[in-house]
Amino acid sequence: MRRYLTRHLLIASIAAVLIAPLVTAESKQPTFTDDQRGFWAYQPVQRPDLPKVDNDAWVRSPVDAFVLARLESAGLTPAPQADRLTLIRRATFDLHGLPPTPDDLDAFDNDDSPDAYEKPIDRLLASPRYGERMARKWLDLVRYADSDGFKVDHYRPHIWRYRDYVIASFNDDKPYDQFVVEQLAGDEAAPHDPDAMIATGYLRLWPYEFNQRDVKKQWNEILTDVTKVTGEVFLGMSVGCAQCHDHKFDPIPQEDHYRLKAFLATILPDDSLTAATRDEREQYEGRMEQWKDATAELRQRMNKIMQPHIKAVERSAYTKYTDDLKALLDADWEKLPTYEKQVADLARRQLIDEHPKAEKRIKGDEKETVEELREKLAEYESMKPEELTPIMAVRDASTEPPVVTIPDARDQTNIEPGYLSILAAARGEPIRPADIERPEKNPDSTGRRLTLAKWIASAENPLSTRVIVNRVWQQHFGRVIVGTAND
């Protein structure tokens, strides 16, 4: 039995290699078949000529011509137009997910004007309910949740602002290219725009197990998840399947997964970020400095009591780390290389999570002193500025990107960010790293995510427009043009 399974596994693995894109040892450039290079989705988007149809009177829009041509080629005729009440019910359920009110039904049924149908459509689109309806699909795609997942499943107190950003984007009819750029690189494209900063909450939606001591493994899983979802949501390509090997069915070499990952590997989740304009931040910081100056002596006395207890409770998490992680926690965070900064930050979060336990350790005279100091600090509360709106967002860990390699690969050369190889091959171009555009508005960032976002949102990208049109079509009509919307 074992020999039989081994033989068939070997045959399957050989077949997988034959099916997947090949990489020659000489050029290290993936090669694709003519069918793969010629696949329709990888070709430039073009405006086709309208097909000729017999029943011209039925056609009201260019889309109708294509629908009717397909029906006529199959010897079919269109179904009769639905009655008025059916139309308004379908439109209202489609755009709001709710039935029309009796008043809505009566108004439409009694309207004899030529634009009778356009009026309720405009009203439905103008309603806030439209954005709420449309946002649900997008939020499902990007795996939005109000908690972290896993066993502990911590609540995410500020992620709802990303949810509201998506709803507002649909209601405001935000251009899709802007929608893409803000979510992938709002902090690089418009660091002083609160909405753009909130939009990067997309990059905080990964499942998160806060007490996972193996933070190196967890960080890799986080970046892998973000890479996989980005490929599916924006490109309609299952790049996650190429994490461990060349994709068995699609023309996605393993290196393409890591080329895409290299764009995203720069991120650092930062809970100190806020939805504030530059002026609001400057005013806040100015008032905070005044408060700090006025309360410096009181806070110093408070810290002298609290710090030993905080260190003691941090110790319980610290001792559970391996020696290499302890060394990162003990080092000067600002001087660490980028990857080590990211890992140390993830580990540090677990130490901070222990801080509330310090309060329970304070007893006797210390407790009385702390309470007295807090009462005195309260006298300065009026000096303190109102807190800026907290958000769940990201920024780049530094201006130097981390090294990205394929785990366990013989060649551990750093992989530069790059686009899907099949798209270059389909155009007959060589496969090369992306030209990274440094963000003028955020010199503290690498520009990698902004470069990726602009490529995805570009009119030259043959995938992104097709993908979002397919999704919107599915949401409105219940069936997709291409049956596998994420692949």
N, C-alpha and C positions, 0 to 999 in steps of 0.2 A: 504493500500500500504506500509506504514511504517513497519507494523508488518511482512508483507510478505518478505520485503527486509532484516529485522533484522534476521528472521529465516534462510534465505539462507546464509547470511553473517556468522552466527554462524556455520552453517553446513560446509561452506567453510573453516573457520578457524580451525575447528576440523579436517577436512581432511588434512589441511596443516600440522598440528602437527603430524598426523599419518604418513604422507609421509616423513617428515623431520627426520633426525637422532635424536634419543631420548637420553636424559641425565638423568640418574638415580639419585635420590636425595642422595642415599647412597654413590656412588662412584664418582659421577660427571664426569664420563668417558662417552663419547658419545658411543652409541651402533649402529651397522650397520647391515643390513640384509646380508644374505649369498650372494645374488646377487650383492650387493654393494661391499662387500669385494672381490668378485671374478671377478669383472669387469676387462676386458682385459687391460685397460690403466693403472691400478694400479699394474700390475704384472711386474716383472723384464723383461727388454729387453733381448731377446734371439735371437740367429742366427738359423733360422729354416733350416731344410734340404730342398734342392731344389726339387720341385715336378717333377715327371716323366711326360714327354710329348711324343707325337707320332712324332712330326716334329722337331727332334733335330737340324736339319740343320738351322732352323729359329732362334734359340737361339744364340745371340751374347754376352749377359751379363746375370748375375744371375737374374736381374729384368725381362728380357725377359721370363725366364722360368715361373715365376709366372703369367705374363700377358697371356702367351700362354696356361697355364694350365686352367686358368679361361675361355678363349675362347673355348678351346676344350671341357670343361665340359658343355658348353652351345651349343655345336654343331656348333661353328662358326670357320671360318678360318681368319687369319690376312689379312688386306687390303694389296694390293701390295705396294711395296716401291715407294715413291714419286720420281719424276724425279729430276735431279740435280738442276735445277734452283729453283724448289719449295723448296728443302731441304735448299739451301743456303739462300733463302728469309726467311724461317721459323726460321732458326737459328739466323739470323741477327736481325730480329724483336724481337725474344725472348730475346737475350742477350743485345741488344742495344736499342730496341724500335724504331729503324730506319730501312729503307730499305737499301739493299746493293747497292754499287755504280756499275755503268756499268763495271768498271775495275774488281771489285770483282767477278761479275758474269762471266765475260769472263775467268778470271784466274782459277776459279773453274771448269768451263765447259770444259776447255781444259787441265786439269790436269789428266793424266792417271796413276799417281803413286798410289801404294796401300794405302798410308796415305793421299789421296787427301782430304777426308772429315775432318780428324784431323787437317790439316793445318789451314783452316779458323776458326775452333773452337778455336784453341790455340790463333790465332790472335785476335779473338773477346774477349776472356777472358783476354788477356794482355792489352787491350785498356782501358783507363780511363772511356770510355763510359759505360763499364760493371758495375763498381761500382756505377755510377750515376743511372743506370737502376735498379739495385738491391736495392739500398738504398731507393728508393721511397716507396717501400712497407713497409720497416721497419719504416721509418719516419711517415708513416700514422698510423701504429700500435701504436707507442708511442705518438701519437697526437702532432707531431712537428708542430710549427707555429712560424712565425716571429714576432708575436705580442701577447699581453696578453689575448685577447678575451674580452667578456663583452662589455658594452656600450663605455667605454673610449678607450679600445683596444690600449693601449700604445705599441709602437714599442720596440722590444727587440734587441738592437743594436749589441749584441755580441753572440747571440745564434747560429748564422750561423756556428760558429766554431764546435758546436756539429754536425750539418748537415754534414760538411766536414769530421769530424771524422768518421762518419758512412760510407760515401763514400769511404774514404781511407781504412777502415777496410775490406770492400768487395774487393777492388782492391789489397790489400796486402794479401788476403786470410788468414786473422787473425783467429786463432782457436776460435771456438764458446765459449768455456769455458772462455777464456780470454776476449772476447767481453762482456760476461755477467758480469764478475767480475768488469771490468772497469766501466761499466755504473752504477752498483749498489753501488760500493765501491771503485772506483779508488783512492780516497783520503786516504783510509785505506790500500789498497794493495800496492800502489806505489805513495806516496804523492809528490815525487820529479820528477815524470814523467809527462811532460806537457800533453801528450795525455790522460793519465789516469785521470788527473784532468778535462780536457775538457769533457771526457766521462760522468762525473757525471752531465752534463747538462741534461741528461735524467730525473734527479730528480728535474728539474726546469721547466718542460713543463706543469705544471698544469695551468688551467685557473686562472687568477689573476685580481681581481678588486682592484686596488691600493688604492681607496678612500673608501673602505668598513670600516666603523667605528667600526663595531662589529668584531674586529679582532680575538676574541676567536672562534667565529663561523666560520670565514673564515679559520683559521688555522686547525680546525677540518675538514673542507671540503677539504683543500689541502691534508692533510694526508690520508683522505679517498679516494681521487682521485688517489693518488700515489699507495696506496694499491690495489685498484681495477685494475688499469692498469697493475701493476706488476703481479698480479695473472693471468690476461688474456694473457699478452704478453709472459711471460716466462713459465707458467704452463698450459695454456689453460683451466683455471678454473675460473668460474664467481664468485669469492669470494666477489665481491661488493654486490651481491644479499643477502649476509648473514650479512650485516651491521646492520639491524634492527631485524632480526629473523633468525632462522635456515633456510637454503635454502629449498625451497619447493620441489625441484625436484632432486637436486644433493646432494651427501653426504657431505655437508659442514655445520657443526654447526656454530652458531653465534660466538662462542668463537674463532673458527679458523680464522675468519676475524680479530679479535683483536690480536690474536697471531702473525699473519703476520704483522699487523700494528705495533706491538711493535718493530719489527726489524727496521722499517723505521721511527719511531716517534722521532728519535734522531736528525734528520737533521736540519741544519740551513742554509738558503740561504745566501751566503756571496759574495757581489759584489766587495770585495777587493781582491779576489783570482785572480791569474794570471797564464798564461801558461809560466812558467819560471822554469828552472832547479835550483837546490840549489846554484850553483856557480853564476848564473845570478842574483838571488835574493840577495846574499851576496854582490856582486859588486854594485848592485843598491842601497842597503841600506847604504853601505859605502859612496857612492857619495852623497846620499841624506842628510846624516848627515853633510857632509861638507857644502852643500848648506844651510841647516837649521842654522848651526852655523854662517855662513856669513850673513844671512838675518834675524837673530832673532829679532834685534831691529826694522827693517822695518815692519816685519810681526806683531810684538806686537802692534805697532802703528796702523796698518791697522785693526787688530782685535778689538782694543778699539773702533774704529768707527763703524765697521760692526756688532759686536755682539749684541748691543741693537736692531738694525733693524732686525737681524735674529731672535732674541727672539720674537720680535713683530709679525713677520709673522708666526712663529711657533705657536703662541698663537691661531691663527684662527683655526688650526686643533686640538690643545690640548683641547680647550674648548668644542669640540664636543664629546669627549670621556666620558665614564662613570667614576665615582670616582675610581673604582678599577683599571682601566687602567691608570688613571692619577697617581695613587700611584706607579704603576710599572714604568712609565716614569720618575718619580721623584726619584726613588730608584737607588742605585749603581748597574748598570747592571751586573757587574762581580760577585756580591754577591747573585744574584737572583738564585733560583732553576731553573733547566733546562727548564721546561715548561714555567715558567714565563719569562725566557730569550727569548724564542722563540716568545711568544706573544708580549713582549715589543719591540723586534726587528721589528716585523711586524708593530706595531703602530708607531715606530720611523721613519720608511720609509716615512710615510705620512707627518711627520714634516719636514723631509729633502726635500721632494718634494716642500715645500713652499719656500725654500731658494732663488730661483731666483727672487722672488718678492721683496726681500730686496733691490736689486739694485735700484728699482724704488722709494724707500723711501729716498734715499740719495739726498740732495739738497744743494745749496749754497756753503758755505765755506767747508763743509764736502766733497762735491763732488770734489771740487778742490784739497783738501788734498789727497783724495783717488787716484785721477788721478796722482798726483805728486809721491805718494808712488809706484804706479804701474810702473811708468817710471823708478824709481830707482831700483825696483825689476827686471825689464827687463835687467838691466846691468849685473845681475848675472845669466842670463839664460844659458850662456855657461857652467856654473858649474853644472847645473842640468842634471842628467842622463836622457837618453831617457826612456819614460814610458814603463813599462813591458806590455806585451800583456794581456788586460783584457778579462775575460771569465765569463760566467754565470755558476756557479758551486755551490756545497754545501760542508759543513763539518759538523761534529757533534757539537752540541751546547756546550757539555761538556763531561767529562768522566762518568758522572752520568746520566743514562737514565731517562726520565720522567716516571711518573706513567701512565699506560694505563688501563682504566676500560671500561666496557660496560655502556654507558649512560642509566640512568633511571633503571638500574638493581638493584634488592634488595641487591645483594651481590656486594659491591664495592671493592673487593679484586683486588690488582694489578695483571694484566695478564702478564705473562712472555712470551717472544718470543718462538714460536714453529711452527712446520711444519704442513702440512695438516694431520688431525687425521686419515683420511681414509687410508693413505699410511702406517701408523703404524699398523692399524687394519688389512689391507690386508696381512701384514707379520706376524700377530699374536703377535705383540709387544705391550707393554703398551704405552699409550700416555703420554709424559712427556715434560717438557720445553727443549729447545735446549741448548746444551753446547756452550756457547759463547766463541769464540776464540779472545783473546785480540791481536790487531795488533801490531807486533813488530816494524813496520816501522812508526807507528803513535801513540805514547803513549797518545796523546791528544784526542783519539777517543775511543768509547765504543767497537768497533769490532762487533757490532750487524749486520750491513749491510754486512760486509765481511763474516760473518758466514752464513748469508742467501744466499749470492751470491755463495759461495763455495758449499752449499747444492744444489742449483738450477743447477749449472754447473757440479755436480758430476755425474760420470757414474752410480752411484747407484740410481740416481733419475729416476724413470720410466716414468716421464712425459716430462721433458724438451727436451730430444733428439727427442721423438716422435713429440712434438709440432713444433720444428724448421724444421724437415724433412717434415712435413705436409705443412708448410708454403712455403718452397722452391719448393716442388712439385707443389703446387698451382701456384706459380709465373711462373714456366717454362711450365706447361701444361694446365693452365687455369682452372683446376678442382682439388679439394682437394681429398686426400685419405679418410679423415674423413670430412664430409660436414661442420661442424661447427668449423672453425679453432681456434676461441677464446674460445670455450666452448666444 
